[in-house]
């Protein structure tokens, strides 16, 4: 059972009877669990609880709440209270807060923040000027910078002072900056600890700096950090100055968000902006209904193809029984291929220029997988005594052709969308299945015309 479920009733009672004892109850609870507790409270009760806490204790809780909850609480609380809490938040989390607030409320809180902590307000403006999905918006401006000429012991003293002043800010490295603000080198905490305090800092600086520009997309930032196994990534401007750093906790959030969006798109759903139970019913209808209508209209082509080739189906006794089996095989194989390619594009394993290699591999896999299904389908048809060998061969060859078609469409469509600048996940599983349905019917009819030409001509 969640801790929030257990403690929420006690908190509500304390808020009514003795609000001052609330802090004693929460002293030994982790901020993440406190955020769960706040989420379980009514909005007015949550606002009252946060107002009772000192800003430095409320900030770690507030920054862990969902964006919709932050917006709701910010509207209920006085701007001064929110400003004090925001001043204690991490710069990137503070900027995220202002990006979700309505302009009218955000402006009032920013004015209050300007009075409470001008540096924090300036950091908000510095981060918000970058696109929301860029490295510049993801970074924090809270990092430790020192002069390269100091000694290792002095750098460690600076680390201690920074940690005391910024209790909730993780620190992974020290950045040595020139007087012009350019990065002269980076020293990890591990290197500082194992090096004698009398050694010059310059002797242990890593000058081969792996960094990102502020306009890089956050997905690419995540891939680069994963590639080099980094806990922190500096964001450096064109002139070489250090703008901020991106920490691993923010990258994990990015990966979670991007994967959630991709999974929803693969299911034929427009990505949700808020959690499932916080999404309005009308919003669900809008985000799901649009895709359902598009996919439903797409199936009109399947119905049209079936109607167009209806005379052939009437001649081939029992053919209609196998149509669902045939087109489902194509849809399933296409879904497999699209899922593999979309994931490969997301993690950088597959690139646009690899399209021909992908095409060759998928054609070969389609032939092999289609042949396996073809043998099974051939045997299945012959289980019925009223079916001919020619019809069984038609089903088998159709399965080979349909699976090859499904693999080809499923693998090439995401690459084509990527080429024109669209999200490959848009080629969702239902969308590919609809395309392959039509292709499957066409393949079946053409195979039947070749293998069972004598039967079809005799019927005419």
Order of alpha helices (4+ residues) and beta strands (2+ residues): alpha-alpha-alpha-alpha-alpha-alpha-alpha-alpha-alpha-alpha-alpha-beta-alpha-beta-beta-alpha-beta-alpha-beta-beta-alpha-alpha-alpha-alpha-alpha-alpha-alpha-alpha
